[in-house]
Structures are given as C-alpha cells and as structure tokens.
Amino acid sequence: SSLADCGTLIVAVIVLERPGPISATVSAVCPNGLQIQWTMSGNGGSDINNYTLRWGTNANNRCTWNILPKILRVSDDDSLTQQGGSYPLTGLESGVQYCIEIKATNNIGSTEPYVFTKATFAVPDRPNVTVTSVSLYEPKQAIHWNVRSTGGTEILNYTVTWSKDPEFTSEDMAETLSMTLNLPGLTKGTMYYTRVNATNCVGSNISTVESFLTRCYPGQPAQPSVILSDQSTKLMFK
C-alpha cells in the first residue's frame, strides 16, 4: 500500500476507577436508633457492588469500632442503588454518641471511608420543681418546673402527682404539656408532697420530692355580741 492509503483511527477509551466520594446524613430515631442516608458523587464507571458500614461508640473524640463491618450488597436490597442508599441502626444505647463509617466498593476499589458522629436520643433530665402559693386566703398552690435537657426529642407529657403521704401510697395525678400546674382540691393547714415525671419516646425521669404546707387562717367569727358597761365596751364572738 502507499502512504495515501493511511487514515485516522479514533478509539474511545473508558477509564474505570473506584467510586467517587460519599456524602451522608444521619438522624436519630426513637427510641434508640439512627437512620443513615447517603448519596454518591459517581460510581467510577463501574457498577457499585456493595456498601460497607461500621459503627461504634465515640468517647472523647475517639471511635471504638466494636461492631463488625456490615456489608450491604446492592443486588440484595432495593433501597440500595448506584446513587446511594439508606440503612437503619437499631438496638443502640440511648444517649450515646456513635461514630459511623461508610464506604462504597466497585470492581476497581473502594472510596475513602466517610466518617461522622451522631448521638441517640436520651431520657429527659430530671425536672427541677418549685412550689408557690397563689392565694393569701385559700389553700391554693402552683407547681412550676423546668427541664435542662429534653434528651434531644420532644417531651410527650409531664405527670404531676401530689399526696399527703410522703410515700405516695395514695396520690392525685394530672398530666400536662405545660410547665406549670395549679393543684386543685387541697386542704388548708396540711402538709403535701409533690413530684413531676418527664416522659419522651425513650423513657421517663422523675424529680425529687418537694413538700409544702398549705395556708391555715382562722375561721370567720360567729355570733358577735356587744356588752356595754359604765367603764367599758366589750365585743364578744365565738
């Protein structure tokens, strides 16, 4: 052949590589779980075969990987795709900070692990209770309280109990979402004991017992009478 027969051959070459970086988010789930969601920036030109998860406790910014890695195969789970996936972590300890690591693997290799931390929900802190009188002449008392931490999730209810018995063998009870309660039906001149229980989806925490004495005033004078004499005047009543 001659040089005139030469032509140009264009060849397309696809370079395969390991998957691109992962981005992930995690949210706490009641009562003691975490829900992980992640997305991929790309699969490197080769299908992702699996995602690998591992998790452990985080103390003083040090991760203890006390759980064996969990391999999630894309072909086995409809919630896993080439674009990402989600996975629930259940049966965790409440109120504990966890480290979570995730990576994706294709036929070429694995991504750099993506590591993040998240705490599970905890029970609320113990309510701090105060008692005030709301009437000068009647045995009316108000209970007030506050909670330093709700445990990371909403309070479902506060349960207030009060009793004349410090052991609460017999008690009255009211539930509320407010942080104050006027106690009804109290007897004047009587010692009462009260406590507040805060509850969220993880559990409950109860305050210390507070005591208070309702006001006691003399009754209204009855059968008044006036006795007059040369030297004085006397007012008599029962």
Protein Blocks (a to p, Z undefined) as FASTA:
>chain_A
ZZklpccddddddddddddddddddddddfbbcddddddfbehhpacfbdcddddddeeh
iacdfbccddddfklomkbcfkbccdddehiaehiacddddddddfkbccdddddddddd
ddddddddddddfbfkbccdddddddfbgohpacfbdcddddfbfnlmaccddddfbfbd
cdehiaehiacddddddddfkbccddddddddddddddddehiaddddfkbccdddZZ
